[in-house]
Amino acid sequence: MNDIFALPTGPLADASLALVQKSESTPIADHSIRSFLFARLLAEREGCLRDAAYNEDLLFAACVMHDLGLGTLAAGRARFEVEGADLAATVLTEHGVAAADVDRVWEAIALHSSLGIADRRGLLTYLTHKGVFIDAGHFTDLDAAVLRPVYATYPRPADDHFVQDAIVAHAARSRAAAPPYSIAADLLRRSRAGE
């Protein structure tokens, strides 16, 4: 891979990134970009770049828009993963993406936080999930030497709770946004308990 920082371009990629940068905080938007870069680096390391199921445009859309549910466009009427998936599906449909591919991206976003499920739902969902959690520091699939240049280009803020804080803020908007046993419900409960 020539330039690991080269992001996909074109109408869909440009619209996806512009929407994320307009509706999400900068730390969350940067997290989404890092998630894509880590997912692509993982695909390269695992030899998936030539796999028939690998589609960089869909991977970019899924990773970059995976947290749309934490932005200003989300109504707070469903869990953030689902609201984000719905918003992303609208963007994809507006750009003429085939219904089957819209569904694949929807699933990748809706399941991106589902440990033990996402890695069993196909390459797109697997890579999206892994990219997100590599950035969150929960997986060590990539060496620190590979991570360092990404963090140098898209740095994490000193306060590393920006995603958790956004999830709690979204979860507090309605019961439907924090259904029992979801990540949002757990983080909201902890926040209210002062943990």
C-alpha positions as CSV (number, residue, x, y, z in Angstrom):
1,M,0.0,0.0,0.0
2,N,1.5,3.3,-1.1
3,D,0.1,5.9,1.2
4,I,-1.7,4.6,4.3
5,F,-3.2,8.1,4.8
6,A,-4.8,8.3,1.4
7,L,-8.5,8.3,2.0
8,P,-10.9,7.2,-0.7
9,T,-12.3,9.9,-2.9
10,G,-15.4,10.3,-5.0
11,P,-19.0,11.5,-4.5
12,L,-19.9,8.9,-1.8
13,A,-16.6,9.1,0.1
14,D,-16.6,12.9,0.0
15,A,-20.3,13.1,1.1
16,S,-19.7,10.6,3.9
17,L,-16.7,12.4,5.3
18,A,-18.3,15.9,4.9
19,L,-21.4,14.7,6.8
20,V,-19.3,13.2,9.6
21,Q,-17.1,16.4,9.9
22,K,-20.2,18.6,10.0
23,S,-22.3,16.6,12.4
24,E,-19.8,15.0,14.8
25,S,-17.2,16.5,17.2
26,T,-13.7,16.6,15.8
27,P,-12.4,13.9,18.2
28,I,-15.2,11.5,17.1
29,A,-14.7,12.3,13.4
30,D,-10.9,11.7,13.8
31,H,-11.7,8.4,15.7
32,S,-13.8,7.4,12.7
33,I,-11.0,8.1,10.2
34,R,-8.5,6.3,12.4
35,S,-10.9,3.3,12.5
36,F,-10.9,3.2,8.7
37,L,-7.1,3.4,8.5
38,F,-6.7,0.6,11.1
39,A,-9.3,-1.5,9.3
40,R,-7.5,-1.1,6.0
41,L,-4.1,-1.8,7.6
42,L,-5.6,-5.0,9.2
43,A,-7.0,-6.1,5.9
44,E,-3.6,-5.6,4.3
45,R,-1.9,-7.5,7.2
46,E,-4.4,-10.4,6.9
47,G,-4.2,-10.5,3.1
48,C,-7.8,-9.5,2.5
49,L,-7.3,-6.6,0.1
50,R,-7.7,-8.9,-2.9
51,D,-10.6,-10.8,-1.3
52,A,-13.8,-10.6,-3.4
53,A,-15.7,-9.4,-0.3
54,Y,-13.3,-6.5,0.3
55,N,-14.6,-3.2,-1.0
56,E,-12.7,-0.2,0.2
57,D,-15.4,2.3,-0.6
58,L,-17.9,0.4,1.5
59,L,-15.3,0.0,4.3
60,F,-14.7,3.7,4.3
61,A,-18.4,4.4,4.4
62,A,-18.9,2.0,7.3
63,C,-16.0,3.1,9.4
64,V,-16.3,6.8,8.8
65,M,-20.0,6.9,9.4
66,H,-20.1,4.3,12.2
67,D,-20.7,7.0,14.9
68,L,-23.2,9.2,13.1
69,G,-25.6,8.2,15.8
70,L,-23.5,10.3,18.2
71,G,-23.7,13.4,16.1
72,T,-26.2,16.2,15.8
73,L,-28.3,14.4,13.2
74,A,-29.3,11.6,15.6
75,A,-32.7,12.1,17.2
76,G,-32.0,9.9,20.2
77,R,-35.0,7.6,19.5
78,A,-32.9,4.4,19.1
79,R,-29.6,3.1,20.2
80,F,-26.8,5.1,18.6
81,E,-25.5,2.2,16.5
82,V,-28.9,1.9,14.8
83,E,-29.5,5.6,14.4
84,G,-26.0,5.9,12.8
85,A,-26.7,2.9,10.5
86,D,-30.0,4.4,9.4
87,L,-28.4,7.8,8.7
88,A,-25.6,6.1,6.7
89,A,-28.1,4.0,4.7
90,T,-29.7,7.3,3.6
91,V,-26.4,8.6,2.4
92,L,-25.6,5.4,0.5
93,T,-29.1,5.2,-1.1
94,E,-28.9,8.9,-2.2
95,H,-25.6,8.0,-3.9
96,G,-27.0,5.1,-5.9
97,V,-25.4,2.3,-3.9
98,A,-27.1,-1.1,-4.5
99,A,-29.6,-2.2,-1.8
100,A,-27.5,-5.2,-0.9
101,D,-24.4,-3.1,-0.3
102,V,-26.5,-0.5,1.7
103,D,-27.6,-3.4,3.9
104,R,-24.0,-4.6,4.3
105,V,-22.9,-1.2,5.5
106,W,-26.0,-0.9,7.7
107,E,-25.1,-4.2,9.4
108,A,-21.5,-3.2,9.8
109,I,-22.4,0.0,11.6
110,A,-25.3,-1.4,13.6
111,L,-23.1,-4.2,14.9
112,H,-19.8,-2.4,15.2
113,S,-19.9,-2.5,19.0
114,S,-21.2,-6.0,19.3
115,L,-18.3,-8.1,20.6
116,G,-18.6,-11.8,19.7
117,I,-21.1,-11.0,16.9
118,A,-19.5,-8.5,14.5
119,D,-16.6,-10.8,13.7
120,R,-19.0,-13.5,12.5
121,R,-21.0,-11.3,10.1
122,G,-18.7,-11.1,7.0
123,L,-15.6,-9.2,6.1
124,L,-17.0,-5.7,6.1
125,T,-18.6,-6.0,9.5
126,Y,-15.5,-7.8,10.9
127,L,-13.1,-5.1,9.6
128,T,-15.3,-2.2,10.7
129,H,-15.6,-3.7,14.2
130,K,-11.9,-4.4,14.5
131,G,-10.9,-1.0,13.2
132,V,-13.1,0.7,15.8
133,F,-11.8,-1.4,18.6
134,I,-8.2,-1.2,17.6
135,D,-8.5,2.6,17.9
136,A,-10.2,2.1,21.3
137,G,-7.2,0.1,22.4
138,H,-9.2,-3.1,23.0
139,F,-7.4,-5.2,20.3
140,T,-3.7,-5.5,19.6
141,D,-3.9,-6.8,16.1
142,L,-1.5,-4.1,14.8
143,D,1.9,-3.4,16.1
144,A,2.6,-0.1,17.9
145,A,4.9,0.9,15.1
146,V,2.0,0.7,12.7
147,L,-0.3,2.7,15.0
148,R,2.1,5.5,15.8
149,P,2.0,7.3,12.4
150,V,-1.8,7.2,12.3
151,Y,-2.0,8.7,15.8
152,A,0.6,11.3,14.8
153,T,-1.6,12.4,11.8
154,Y,-5.0,12.0,13.6
155,P,-4.1,12.5,17.4
156,R,-6.4,11.4,20.2
157,P,-7.3,14.1,22.7
158,A,-5.7,13.9,26.1
159,D,-9.1,13.2,27.6
160,D,-9.8,9.8,26.2
161,H,-13.5,9.6,27.2
162,F,-14.9,11.5,24.3
163,V,-16.7,8.6,22.7
164,Q,-18.0,7.4,26.1
165,D,-19.2,10.9,26.9
166,A,-21.0,11.1,23.6
167,I,-22.7,7.7,24.1
168,V,-23.9,8.8,27.6
169,A,-25.3,12.0,26.2
170,H,-27.1,10.2,23.5
171,A,-28.4,7.5,25.9
172,A,-29.8,10.1,28.3
173,R,-32.2,11.4,25.6
174,S,-34.7,8.5,25.7
175,R,-35.2,5.0,27.0
176,A,-35.0,3.6,23.5
177,A,-31.5,5.1,23.1
178,A,-30.3,3.0,26.0
179,P,-32.0,-0.4,25.9
180,P,-31.3,-2.8,28.7
181,Y,-27.9,-4.6,28.4
182,S,-26.6,-2.3,25.7
183,I,-23.3,-0.5,26.0
184,A,-25.2,2.8,26.2
185,A,-27.3,1.5,29.1
186,D,-24.2,0.3,31.0
187,L,-22.3,3.6,30.4
188,L,-25.3,5.7,31.4
189,R,-25.8,3.7,34.6
190,R,-22.1,4.1,35.5
191,S,-22.3,7.8,34.8
192,R,-25.3,8.3,37.0
193,A,-23.7,6.2,39.7
194,G,-20.6,8.4,39.5
195,E,-18.3,5.6,38.5
